[in-house]
Each structure stands twice: as C-alpha cells, then as structure tokens.
Amino acid sequence: MSNSHPDNHSSVDTKESTTTHFGFQQVDKDQKAGLVGEVFTSVASRYDIMNDLMSAGIHRLWKRFTVEVSAVRKGHRVLDLAGGTGDLAAKFSRLVGDQGEVILSDINQSMLATGRDKQTDLGNTGNISYVLGDAQYLPFQSNYFDCVTIGFGLRNVTDKDLALRSILRVLKPGGRLLVLEFSKPGNPLLSKIYDSYSFKLLPKIGKLIAQDEDSYRYLAESIRMHPDQETLKGMLEDAGFVDCEYHNMTGGIVAIHKGIKV
C-alpha cells in the first residue's frame, strides 16, 4: 500500500460503493464510526501520555501554532471538533474570555468524558461546554462560530466531504476552519524514517503504554490513507471554502490547513 494513497473520491466512491477504509481494511461505511469508536474508547485513558511519547512532546508546538493562526480573540465563539482531552479548547478558552464561548465536541463518549474531567481538574470550567457530536451532522445553528478547529480527527471521519460542508454551515461569514492533521513528508528520507517508526515502533509503544497494539497500528494506517496536502486543500475548496492554504510543520509530517467562509 503506497503511503501516497489519496483518500479522495476516486478510491472508493467511483461506484458509489457502500464501503470505505478503516486503516488499510475495506469496511462497510456504516461500520467505520463504530470501529473508530472502539479505538478511542480503548486509548482514552492513556491518550495524553501517548501523544507526548509519540511526538516527543512536539504536538504541543503544533497546537500552539494552530491557535496563533486562528485569529481568535475576546468574545469569539469557537468549536473544537474531535476535541479529545481539550488541549486546543483550553487555549481558546483563555483567548475568548468571559464574553466568549468554546465548545469541545467529540463523537466518542470516553474521549469527551476524559476531556471534561481533565479540564475540570485544571480549573477550566468557565466558558467551555461539552457536546457529543458527529462532525458530519453538527448539532449547531448555522452561521454561529467564528472559528472551527479539528485536530487529528478529520482522518477518522467516514465522509470527509460531508463533514467539511457541515463545518462550513455552522461558521459565520468570515469565519475560519483550521484542520490540524498528520500529512505527507516531502523529503523521501524523512518519509522512510517516518514509515519505519510508524509501523514498527509506534504499535510497540502502544502495546507497552496503552496495552493496545492494534489501535496504534490502525492510527498509523489511517494517517497513510489520509489525503495529502494538495488533495485536502482541494477538498476544502470543493466544500465552498475560500483563501485555502496550508502550512507544513516538522517536514510535512503534520500540516495545518486553513479555509475561510465567504
């Protein structure tokens, strides 16, 4: 399986099939959310420590940059999709202040509960609320948010095009979407090292720390099946976003895509 496999319309949708990918497997579309749910229910309690180990702590810099380019300020409404344990939500909470609003949303109950407990323990209780929700069918009114972020979550969504249109709907005109996601390194040597790490070392770390080798093998596979930078930029444009651009970080291992609602 090539690690430049584009997860776009051509791979499974040419015959309007009822299948999609779960890592490198083909599964029924209506099964994927449940399978992804099992992965994150399994890893929720060790999610933060695994993030630090997997990225050597660099994920904190990726998230900090995401907040810096968000243009979020006091009084804004922010939706953090696939919000997990709330790293981005906590940063936005401080930016928007008492007059603002941050909603941390996740499709997985275990992750949402872990995030709520963590932020409560940290004292971040004033302007963050928690909503169990599917990015494809957002339960929010149209033209409501100044900014929507989805960090390391879009690759797990069954129908990414549907999710992007759903996000566009809930953004205010002028509002921006930020997609922080693993992507494709541009350097062949870095790509080879990254592949070796992802498929040989990462599942072993998952087995040791989270007692779950299979989930971390899936996460490595899901990264390879995610659209590359240019493909994802095109998907944002197709969904109706304008001024779309992306910034590579850590040699393209991670990229942040930005799109604006007209």
C-alpha positions as CSV (number, residue, x, y, z in Angstrom):
1,M,0.0,0.0,0.0
2,S,1.5,3.3,-1.1
3,N,1.7,5.9,1.6
4,S,0.7,8.5,-1.0
5,H,-2.7,6.8,-1.5
6,P,-5.2,9.7,-1.8
7,D,-8.2,9.3,0.4
8,N,-10.5,11.1,-2.0
9,H,-13.4,10.5,-4.3
10,S,-11.5,8.1,-6.6
11,S,-10.6,5.3,-4.1
12,V,-14.0,4.0,-3.0
13,D,-16.7,6.3,-4.4
14,T,-16.4,5.7,-8.1
15,K,-19.2,3.2,-8.0
16,E,-21.0,4.9,-5.1
17,S,-19.9,1.9,-3.0
18,T,-21.1,1.3,0.5
19,T,-17.5,0.7,1.6
20,T,-14.7,2.9,3.0
21,H,-11.4,2.3,4.6
22,F,-10.6,1.6,8.2
23,G,-6.8,1.8,8.2
24,F,-5.8,-0.5,5.3
25,Q,-9.0,-2.6,5.5
26,Q,-12.2,-2.0,3.5
27,V,-15.3,-2.0,5.7
28,D,-18.9,-1.0,5.3
29,K,-19.4,2.7,5.7
30,D,-21.9,2.2,8.4
31,Q,-19.4,0.2,10.4
32,K,-16.5,2.7,10.4
33,A,-17.7,5.0,13.1
34,G,-18.2,2.1,15.5
35,L,-14.7,0.7,14.7
36,V,-13.1,4.1,15.2
37,G,-15.1,4.5,18.4
38,E,-13.7,1.2,19.8
39,V,-10.2,2.5,19.1
40,F,-10.6,5.7,21.0
41,T,-12.6,4.1,23.8
42,S,-9.6,1.8,24.3
43,V,-7.0,4.5,24.3
44,A,-8.8,7.4,26.1
45,S,-7.3,7.0,29.5
46,R,-3.7,6.9,28.1
47,Y,-4.3,9.4,25.3
48,D,-2.3,12.3,26.6
49,I,0.8,10.3,27.7
50,M,0.8,8.5,24.3
51,N,0.6,11.9,22.5
52,D,3.7,13.0,24.4
53,L,5.6,9.8,23.7
54,M,4.6,9.5,20.0
55,S,5.6,13.1,19.2
56,A,8.3,13.7,21.8
57,G,6.1,16.5,23.0
58,I,6.1,18.3,19.7
59,H,2.3,18.1,19.4
60,R,2.2,21.0,21.9
61,L,4.0,23.2,19.4
62,W,1.7,22.1,16.6
63,K,-1.3,23.1,18.7
64,R,0.2,26.3,19.8
65,F,0.8,27.3,16.1
66,T,-2.8,26.4,15.3
67,V,-4.0,28.8,18.0
68,E,-1.7,31.5,16.7
69,V,-3.1,31.4,13.2
70,S,-6.7,31.1,14.3
71,A,-7.2,34.9,14.7
72,V,-9.4,34.1,17.7
73,R,-9.9,36.9,20.1
74,K,-12.1,38.0,23.0
75,G,-15.8,37.4,22.6
76,H,-15.4,34.8,19.8
77,R,-17.3,31.5,19.6
78,V,-15.0,28.6,18.9
79,L,-15.9,25.0,18.1
80,D,-13.1,22.4,18.7
81,L,-14.2,19.3,16.9
82,A,-12.6,15.9,17.7
83,G,-11.5,17.9,20.8
84,G,-10.2,14.9,22.7
85,T,-8.8,15.9,26.1
86,G,-9.1,19.6,25.3
87,D,-5.7,20.9,24.6
88,L,-6.9,23.3,22.0
89,A,-10.1,24.1,23.8
90,A,-8.2,25.2,26.9
91,K,-6.0,27.6,24.9
92,F,-9.1,29.1,23.1
93,S,-10.9,29.4,26.5
94,R,-8.2,31.8,27.7
95,L,-8.3,33.8,24.4
96,V,-12.1,34.3,24.2
97,G,-12.5,35.3,27.8
98,D,-15.8,35.6,29.8
99,Q,-17.7,37.0,26.8
100,G,-16.7,34.2,24.5
101,E,-17.7,30.6,24.2
102,V,-15.7,27.4,23.5
103,I,-17.5,24.1,22.7
104,L,-15.4,21.0,22.9
105,S,-17.1,18.3,20.8
106,D,-16.2,14.7,20.2
107,I,-18.0,11.8,18.7
108,N,-16.6,9.5,21.3
109,Q,-18.1,9.5,24.8
110,S,-15.0,8.2,26.5
111,M,-12.8,10.8,24.9
112,L,-15.3,13.6,25.8
113,A,-15.6,12.4,29.4
114,T,-11.8,12.3,29.7
115,G,-11.5,15.8,28.2
116,R,-14.2,17.2,30.6
117,D,-12.5,15.6,33.6
118,K,-9.1,16.9,32.6
119,Q,-10.3,20.5,32.0
120,T,-12.3,20.4,35.2
121,D,-9.2,19.3,37.2
122,L,-7.2,22.1,35.6
123,G,-9.9,24.6,36.6
124,N,-11.0,25.4,33.0
125,T,-14.7,25.4,33.8
126,G,-16.0,28.9,33.0
127,N,-16.6,29.1,29.2
128,I,-16.0,25.6,27.9
129,S,-19.0,23.3,27.3
130,Y,-19.0,19.7,26.0
131,V,-21.1,18.3,23.2
132,L,-21.2,14.7,22.0
133,G,-21.5,15.2,18.2
134,D,-20.7,13.8,14.8
135,A,-18.7,16.2,12.5
136,Q,-20.8,15.1,9.6
137,Y,-24.0,16.2,11.2
138,L,-23.2,19.1,13.5
139,P,-26.0,19.8,16.0
140,F,-25.5,23.6,15.9
141,Q,-27.2,26.5,14.3
142,S,-25.9,28.0,11.0
143,N,-23.6,31.0,10.9
144,Y,-22.7,30.7,14.6
145,F,-19.0,30.1,15.1
146,D,-16.1,32.5,14.4
147,C,-13.6,29.6,14.2
148,V,-13.9,25.8,13.9
149,T,-10.8,23.6,14.6
150,I,-10.4,19.8,14.1
151,G,-7.2,18.5,15.4
152,F,-6.1,15.0,14.4
153,G,-9.7,14.0,13.8
154,L,-10.6,14.5,10.2
155,R,-8.9,11.3,9.0
156,N,-11.2,9.3,11.2
157,V,-14.4,10.8,9.7
158,T,-16.3,8.4,7.4
159,D,-17.4,11.1,4.9
160,K,-14.9,14.0,5.0
161,D,-16.7,16.0,2.3
162,L,-19.9,15.9,4.3
163,A,-18.1,17.0,7.4
164,L,-16.5,19.9,5.6
165,R,-19.8,21.1,4.3
166,S,-21.3,20.7,7.8
167,I,-18.5,22.8,9.3
168,L,-19.0,25.5,6.6
169,R,-22.7,25.7,7.5
170,V,-22.0,26.4,11.2
171,L,-19.3,29.0,10.6
172,K,-20.2,32.7,10.4
173,P,-19.3,34.5,7.1
174,G,-15.6,35.4,7.5
175,G,-15.1,32.6,10.0
176,R,-12.3,30.2,9.5
177,L,-11.7,26.4,9.6
178,L,-8.4,25.1,10.8
179,V,-7.6,21.4,10.1
180,L,-4.6,20.2,12.1
181,E,-3.7,16.7,10.8
182,F,-0.9,14.3,10.1
183,S,0.2,14.6,6.4
184,K,2.8,13.6,3.9
185,P,6.5,14.4,4.4
186,G,8.1,16.0,1.3
187,N,11.6,14.5,1.9
188,P,12.0,10.9,0.8
189,L,14.5,10.1,3.6
190,L,12.2,11.6,6.3
191,S,9.3,9.7,4.8
192,K,11.2,6.4,5.0
193,I,12.2,7.0,8.6
194,Y,8.7,8.1,9.5
195,D,7.2,4.9,7.9
196,S,9.7,2.7,9.9
197,Y,8.8,4.5,13.1
198,S,5.0,4.4,12.4
199,F,4.7,0.7,11.6
200,K,7.5,-0.9,13.6
201,L,7.9,1.3,16.8
202,L,4.6,3.0,17.3
203,P,2.4,-0.2,17.7
204,K,5.0,-1.5,20.2
205,I,4.8,1.8,22.3
206,G,1.0,1.4,22.2
207,K,1.3,-2.2,23.5
208,L,3.7,-1.2,26.3
209,I,1.9,2.0,27.5
210,A,-1.7,1.6,26.5
211,Q,-1.9,-2.2,26.4
212,D,-3.3,-1.8,22.8
213,E,-1.0,-2.6,19.9
214,D,-3.9,-2.9,17.3
215,S,-5.3,0.6,17.9
216,Y,-2.0,2.3,17.3
217,R,-1.4,0.2,14.2
218,Y,-4.8,1.5,13.0
219,L,-3.7,5.1,13.8
220,A,-0.6,4.6,11.7
221,E,-2.6,3.2,8.8
222,S,-5.2,5.9,9.0
223,I,-2.5,8.5,8.6
224,R,-1.3,6.9,5.4
225,M,-4.9,6.8,4.0
226,H,-5.5,10.5,4.7
227,P,-5.4,12.9,1.7
228,D,-2.0,14.6,1.1
229,Q,-1.7,18.4,1.5
230,E,-2.8,19.4,-2.0
231,T,-5.7,16.9,-2.1
232,L,-7.1,18.1,1.2
233,K,-6.7,21.8,0.1
234,G,-8.8,20.9,-3.0
235,M,-11.4,19.2,-0.8
236,L,-11.8,22.4,1.3
237,E,-12.2,24.4,-1.9
238,D,-14.8,21.9,-3.2
239,A,-16.8,22.2,0.0
240,G,-17.0,26.0,-0.5
241,F,-14.1,27.5,1.5
242,V,-12.0,30.3,0.0
243,D,-8.5,31.5,0.5
244,C,-7.5,27.9,1.3
245,E,-3.8,27.3,2.2
246,Y,-1.7,25.0,4.3
247,H,1.5,25.2,6.3
248,N,3.7,22.2,6.7
249,M,5.3,21.5,10.1
250,T,8.0,19.1,11.1
251,G,8.9,18.4,7.5
252,G,5.3,17.8,6.4
253,I,4.7,15.1,9.0
254,V,1.9,17.4,10.1
255,A,0.1,20.2,8.2
256,I,-2.4,22.8,9.2
257,H,-5.0,23.7,6.5
258,K,-7.0,26.9,6.7
259,G,-10.2,27.9,4.8
260,I,-12.5,30.9,5.1
261,K,-16.2,31.0,4.7
262,V,-17.4,33.8,2.4
